[in-house]
């Protein structure tokens, strides 16, 4: 069999498979729209957590095995920012790939993926 005849059917099969998308940096408006009224579930370091974000700027962070922490969230420019009584303000860049939200620590570049879940 000729090499071209083997390659052609394989190329047809691959043509129907979508390429894996790269995560895309979110704008402030996209962050606001994605998080408002929803929650994310993920692992930060080695700790599983759930965070919810209400439309009035309230956020609740619940780490596995710990009591929930209540804070405030907002969007500043193209960053997500949260304020916590015990630790002050932290801001992060976010990227999105489908239902995956990736939190990026600006100072270190560390990346923490989470899953966006509709509703709280």
N, CA, C and O of each residue as an XYZ file, in Angstrom:
480
protein
N       0.838     -1.173      0.000
C       0.000      0.000      0.000
C       0.892      1.248      0.000
O       1.933      1.278      0.656
N       0.488      2.231     -0.712
C       1.241      3.469     -0.794
C       1.113      4.258      0.504
O       0.051      4.246      1.126
N       2.188      4.951      0.928
C       2.125      5.745      2.155
C       1.022      6.791      2.121
O       0.388      7.036      3.148
N       0.774      7.410      0.986
C      -0.257      8.449      0.894
C      -1.636      7.872      1.178
O      -2.486      8.559      1.744
N      -1.872      6.628      0.796
C      -3.175      6.020      1.025
C      -3.390      5.700      2.504
O      -4.530      5.691      2.968
N      -2.339      5.443      3.235
C      -2.454      5.197      4.670
C      -2.675      6.528      5.404
O      -3.497      6.593      6.318
N      -1.971      7.559      5.027
C      -2.041      8.856      5.671
C      -3.403      9.526      5.484
O      -3.925     10.148      6.409
N      -3.973      9.398      4.290
C      -5.214     10.113      3.972
C      -6.363      9.733      4.915
O      -7.008     10.640      5.441
N      -6.660      8.441      5.163
C      -7.749      8.122      6.102
C      -7.443      8.612      7.526
O      -8.353      9.051      8.229
N      -6.193      8.544      7.953
C      -5.832      9.021      9.280
C      -6.059     10.522      9.381
O      -6.538     11.007     10.406
N      -5.724     11.258      8.339
C      -5.922     12.706      8.330
C      -7.411     13.040      8.407
O      -7.794     14.010      9.061
N      -8.252     12.246      7.745
C      -9.694     12.478      7.803
C     -10.224     12.263      9.229
O     -11.068     13.031      9.693
N      -9.743     11.241      9.916
C     -10.169     10.977     11.284
C      -9.760     12.120     12.219
O     -10.559     12.561     13.044
N      -8.539     12.591     12.093
C      -8.046     13.654     12.951
C      -8.723     14.991     12.670
O      -8.795     15.842     13.557
N      -9.210     15.184     11.476
C      -9.854     16.440     11.120
C     -11.116     16.674     11.957
O     -11.500     17.821     12.187
N     -11.759     15.599     12.410
C     -12.969     15.731     13.213
C     -12.705     15.900     14.692
O     -13.652     16.118     15.449
N     -11.470     15.811     15.140
C     -11.137     15.931     16.555
C     -10.728     17.377     16.841
O      -9.774     17.885     16.252
N     -11.464     18.047     17.762
C     -11.080     19.429     18.055
C      -9.750     19.481     18.786
O      -9.442     18.613     19.603
N      -8.968     20.502     18.486
C      -7.685     20.689     19.163
C      -7.933     21.154     20.586
O      -8.901     21.870     20.845
N      -7.076     20.760     21.505
C      -7.192     21.214     22.884
C      -6.914     22.716     22.928
O      -5.921     23.199     22.385
N      -7.804     23.431     23.580
C      -7.653     24.888     23.657
C      -6.696     25.248     24.780
O      -6.597     24.538     25.781
N      -6.003     26.340     24.604
C      -5.167     26.867     25.667
C      -6.037     27.769     26.537
O      -6.952     28.414     26.026
N      -5.768     27.825     27.840
C      -6.511     28.749     28.689
C      -6.328     30.182     28.201
O      -5.262     30.548     27.705
N      -7.374     30.987     28.346
C      -7.370     32.368     27.882
C      -7.486     33.294     29.090
O      -8.325     33.077     29.964
N      -6.638     34.329     29.138
C      -6.690     35.309     30.227
C      -8.055     35.986     30.218
O      -8.546     36.405     29.170
N      -8.651     36.087     31.381
C      -9.981     36.682     31.504
C      -9.878     38.191     31.719
O      -8.971     38.677     32.396
N     -10.816     38.913     31.136
C     -10.925     40.349     31.379
C     -11.720     40.553     32.666
O     -12.331     39.621     33.189
N     -11.703     41.785     33.165
C     -12.485     42.090     34.355
C     -13.963     41.767     34.179
O     -14.586     41.200     35.076
N     -14.524     42.124     33.031
C     -15.940     41.854     32.759
C     -16.212     40.348     32.730
O     -17.249     39.898     33.216
N     -15.294     39.575     32.168
C     -15.463     38.123     32.117
C     -15.377     37.502     33.511
O     -16.120     36.574     33.829
N     -14.467     38.019     34.341
C     -14.346     37.529     35.716
C     -15.648     37.795     36.465
O     -16.185     36.907     37.126
N     -16.146     39.014     36.357
C     -17.390     39.407     37.026
C     -18.540     38.495     36.599
O     -19.273     37.980     37.442
N     -18.694     38.300     35.299
C     -19.793     37.490     34.771
C     -19.664     36.023     35.176
O     -20.664     35.380     35.495
N     -18.452     35.492     35.166
C     -18.254     34.072     35.469
C     -18.488     33.763     36.942
O     -19.082     32.736     37.269
N     -18.033     34.630     37.831
C     -18.085     34.312     39.255
C     -19.380     34.706     39.949
O     -19.805     34.026     40.882
N     -20.012     35.783     39.517
C     -21.204     36.283     40.210
C     -22.296     35.227     40.297
O     -22.779     34.721     39.284
N     -22.675     34.905     41.534
C     -23.744     33.935     41.770
C     -23.310     32.489     41.628
O     -24.145     31.586     41.673
N     -22.025     32.257     41.459
C     -21.519     30.899     41.241
C     -20.474     30.535     42.280
O     -20.198     31.302     43.202
N     -19.895     29.349     42.115
C     -18.835     28.905     43.018
C     -17.759     28.193     42.223
O     -17.972     27.800     41.076
N     -16.604     28.034     42.843
C     -15.530     27.231     42.266
C     -15.132     26.169     43.289
O     -15.244     26.369     44.499
N     -14.668     25.044     42.772
C     -14.171     23.952     43.604
C     -12.786     23.612     43.103
O     -12.577     23.491     41.896
N     -11.827     23.454     44.014
C     -10.471     23.158     43.580
C      -9.583     22.701     44.712
O     -10.048     22.361     45.800
N      -8.294     22.700     44.431
C      -7.280     22.349     45.416
C      -6.237     23.457     45.385
O      -5.673     23.756     44.332
N      -5.982     24.064     46.535
C      -4.967     25.120     46.658
C      -3.839     24.531     47.484
O      -4.013     24.247     48.669
N      -2.686     24.348     46.862
C      -1.607     23.621     47.531
C      -2.035     22.169     47.647
O      -2.110     21.463     46.642
N      -2.313     21.719     48.850
C      -2.802     20.357     49.043
C      -4.168     20.345     49.717
O      -4.616     19.296     50.181
N      -4.838     21.501     49.777
C      -6.108     21.621     50.480
C      -7.268     21.800     49.511
O      -7.273     22.733     48.708
N      -8.253     20.905     49.585
C      -9.471     21.048     48.787
C     -10.305     22.192     49.355
O     -10.357     22.391     50.569
N     -10.954     22.940     48.471
C     -11.755     24.080     48.909
C     -12.934     24.310     47.986
O     -12.985     23.799     46.867
N     -13.880     25.093     48.482
C     -15.008     25.602     47.699
C     -15.112     27.086     48.033
O     -15.057     27.469     49.201
N     -15.261     27.920     47.006
C     -15.492     29.357     47.198
C     -16.750     29.749     46.455
O     -16.967     29.328     45.318
N     -17.580     30.558     47.098
C     -18.779     31.077     46.428
C     -18.689     32.603     46.386
O     -18.032     33.228     47.219
N     -19.369     33.185     45.389
C     -19.264     34.620     45.112
C     -20.653     35.189     44.880
O     -21.295     34.866     43.881
N     -21.127     36.034     45.794
C     -22.461     36.576     45.576
C     -22.397     37.886     44.787
O     -21.330     38.468     44.592
N     -23.557     38.322     44.347
C     -23.648     39.506     43.486
C     -23.376     40.810     44.230
O     -23.180     41.850     43.601
N     -23.363     40.766     45.559
C     -23.164     41.981     46.356
C     -21.744     42.085     46.891
O     -21.470     42.920     47.753
N     -20.821     41.235     46.386
C     -19.429     41.325     46.780
C     -19.027     40.448     47.945
O     -17.893     40.536     48.417
N     -19.921     39.608     48.417
C     -19.575     38.682     49.490
C     -18.992     37.396     48.927
O     -19.414     36.919     47.874
N     -18.023     36.842     49.634
C     -17.445     35.566     49.227
C     -17.265     34.694     50.467
O     -16.975     35.195     51.554
N     -17.437     33.408     50.295
C     -17.227     32.446     51.369
C     -16.241     31.406     50.861
O     -16.444     30.799     49.809
N     -15.165     31.209     51.626
C     -14.117     30.233     51.296
C     -14.192     29.135     52.347
O     -14.044     29.395     53.541
N     -14.423     27.909     51.895
C     -14.495     26.785     52.808
C     -13.420     25.775     52.426
O     -13.526     25.096     51.405
N     -12.391     25.685     53.250
C     -11.316     24.717     53.039
C     -11.679     23.430     53.776
O     -12.299     23.458     54.839
N     -11.288     22.327     53.202
C     -11.574     21.025     53.784
C     -11.112     20.967     55.241
O      -9.958     21.262     55.551
N     -12.028     20.583     56.126
C     -11.696     20.426     57.530
C     -11.654     21.717     58.336
O     -11.248     21.702     59.498
N     -12.067     22.842     57.736
C     -12.021     24.129     58.438
C     -13.388     24.813     58.383
O     -14.219     24.505     57.529
N     -13.598     25.737     59.302
C     -14.825     26.530     59.289
C     -14.780     27.492     58.102
O     -13.696     27.910     57.695
N     -15.934     27.850     57.539
C     -15.958     28.806     56.418
C     -15.404     30.167     56.823
O     -15.604     30.621     57.949
N     -14.701     30.815     55.886
C     -14.214     32.188     56.059
C     -15.051     33.093     55.165
O     -15.317     32.763     54.009
N     -15.466     34.238     55.708
C     -16.278     35.199     54.960
C     -15.425     36.412     54.621
O     -14.710     36.944     55.470
N     -15.513     36.841     53.360
C     -14.748     37.991     52.910
C     -15.513     38.793     51.882
O     -16.715     38.603     51.698
N     -14.818     39.680     51.222
C     -15.385     40.521     50.164
C     -14.591     40.276     48.893
O     -13.379     40.064     48.949
N     -15.258     40.304     47.755
C     -14.565     40.158     46.483
C     -14.964     41.285     45.537
O     -16.046     41.862     45.637
N     -14.039     41.577     44.608
C     -14.289     42.607     43.598
C     -13.367     42.351     42.412
O     -12.491     41.487     42.453
N     -13.588     43.112     41.377
C     -12.730     43.058     40.201
C     -12.055     44.417     40.086
O     -12.718     45.454     40.096
N     -10.734     44.401     39.976
C      -9.953     45.630     39.796
C      -9.160     45.472     38.511
O      -8.246     44.651     38.431
N      -9.514     46.262     37.508
C      -8.882     46.092     36.197
C      -9.242     44.718     35.671
O     -10.420     44.390     35.532
N      -8.247     43.925     35.384
C      -8.471     42.560     34.904
C      -8.017     41.537     35.939
O      -7.519     40.467     35.591
N      -8.196     41.878     37.216
C      -7.835     40.963     38.293
C      -9.005     40.755     39.246
O      -9.815     41.653     39.475
N      -9.067     39.554     39.789
C      -9.972     39.230     40.885
C      -9.261     39.609     42.179
O      -8.090     39.277     42.363
N      -9.952     40.294     43.065
C      -9.368     40.658     44.357
C     -10.319     40.261     45.474
O     -11.536     40.383     45.338
N      -9.759     39.788     46.572
C     -10.561     39.453     47.743
C      -9.906     40.057     48.976
O      -8.688     40.224     49.038
N     -10.743     40.378     49.954
C     -10.284     40.943     51.218
C     -10.797     40.047     52.338
O     -11.985     39.736     52.425
N      -9.855     39.642     53.197
C     -10.163     38.761     54.324
C      -9.674     39.425     55.600
O      -8.585     39.999     55.625
N     -10.465     39.353     56.653
C     -10.095     39.985     57.917
C      -8.743     39.487     58.416
O      -7.936     40.280     58.900
N      -8.486     38.194     58.306
C      -7.250     37.633     58.857
C      -6.021     37.862     57.984
O      -4.900     37.787     58.488
N      -6.196     38.142     56.678
C      -5.007     38.236     55.812
C      -4.964     39.449     54.896
O      -3.988     39.619     54.165
N      -5.983     40.296     54.908
C      -5.970     41.473     54.048
C      -6.368     41.165     52.612
O      -7.076     40.193     52.348
N      -5.911     41.996     51.692
C      -6.303     41.877     50.291
C      -5.286     41.077     49.478
O      -4.075     41.206     49.658
N      -5.817     40.246     48.578
C      -5.013     39.508     47.603
C      -5.689     39.631     46.250
O      -6.915     39.585     46.154
N      -4.879     39.789     45.196
C      -5.421     39.887     43.840
C      -4.764     38.833     42.960
O      -3.595     38.492     43.144
N      -5.533     38.324     42.000
C      -5.077     37.250     41.123
C      -5.512     37.516     39.693
O      -6.566     38.107     39.457
N      -4.709     37.083     38.752
C      -5.135     37.018     37.361
C      -5.863     35.694     37.196
O      -5.540     34.712     37.864
N      -6.838     35.670     36.311
C      -7.573     34.439     36.059
C      -7.501     34.091     34.586
O      -7.520     34.967     33.721
N      -7.420     32.801     34.317
C      -7.524     32.272     32.963
C      -8.680     31.288     32.957
O      -9.057     30.740     33.993
N      -9.233     31.074     31.773
C     -10.372     30.160     31.658
C     -10.182     29.230     30.479
O      -9.702     29.622     29.415
N     -10.571     27.991     30.699
C     -10.615     26.966     29.651
C     -11.882     26.163     29.902
O     -11.875     25.211     30.683
N     -12.971     26.548     29.236
C     -14.263     25.899     29.490
C     -14.716     26.199     30.911
O     -14.825     27.362     31.299
N     -14.981     25.143     31.694
C     -15.398     25.310     33.081
C     -14.220     25.326     34.047
O     -14.419     25.304     35.262
N     -13.012     25.363     33.530
C     -11.831     25.439     34.383
C     -11.390     26.893     34.521
O     -11.116     27.575     33.534
N     -11.330     27.346     35.767
C     -10.810     28.676     36.086
C      -9.442     28.471     36.727
O      -9.311     27.701     37.679
N      -8.435     29.148     36.215
C      -7.075     29.010     36.746
C      -6.705     30.315     37.438
O      -6.686     31.377     36.816
N      -6.412     30.221     38.738
C      -6.002     31.362     39.558
C      -4.494     31.471     39.452
O      -3.787     30.485     39.660
N      -3.990     32.649     39.131
C      -2.551     32.858     38.954
C      -2.076     33.896     39.971
O      -2.559     35.028     39.996
N      -1.121     33.488     40.807
C      -0.557     34.385     41.815
C       0.448     35.292     41.099
O       1.466     34.797     40.614
N       0.197     36.605     41.018
C       1.080     37.495     40.246
C       2.544     37.486     40.699
O       3.450     37.557     39.869
N       2.776     37.399     42.000
C       4.147     37.473     42.512
C       4.985     36.242     42.170
O       6.200     36.346     42.000
N       4.348     35.089     42.070
C       5.101     33.840     41.866
C       4.805     33.138     40.541
O       5.594     32.312     40.081
N       3.665     33.468     39.931
C       3.253     32.759     38.721
C       2.624     31.401     39.017
O       2.263     30.671     38.094
N       2.489     31.056     40.302
C       1.856     29.780     40.667
C       0.440     29.740     40.126
O      -0.265     30.750     40.130
N       0.022     28.557     39.655
C      -1.271     28.388     39.010
C      -2.088     27.353     39.776
O      -1.585     26.286     40.126
N      -3.358     27.683     40.034
C      -4.242     26.805     40.786
C      -5.550     26.645     40.025
O      -6.391     27.544     40.048
N      -5.732     25.518     39.352
C      -6.983     25.305     38.615
C      -8.142     24.969     39.552
O      -7.961     24.354     40.603
N      -9.317     25.385     39.146
C     -10.546     25.065     39.865
C     -11.650     24.835     38.838
O     -11.494     25.158     37.660
N     -12.755     24.279     39.293
C     -13.878     24.002     38.401
C     -15.001     24.976     38.734
O     -15.427     25.083     39.884
N     -15.475     25.684     37.709
C     -16.588     26.625     37.864
C     -17.886     25.825     37.916
O     -18.149     24.984     37.057
N     -18.702     26.105     38.952
C     -19.980     25.424     39.135
C     -21.065     26.495     39.189
O     -20.981     27.437     39.977
N     -22.072     26.345     38.355
C     -23.172     27.326     38.326
C     -24.002     27.212     39.594
O     -24.337     26.115     40.041
N     -24.325     28.353     40.159
C     -25.114     28.401     41.390
C     -24.247     28.288     42.617
O     -23.064     27.957     42.533
N     -24.847     28.566     43.760
C     -24.072     28.522     44.998
C     -24.523     27.359     45.811
O     -24.001     27.129     46.902
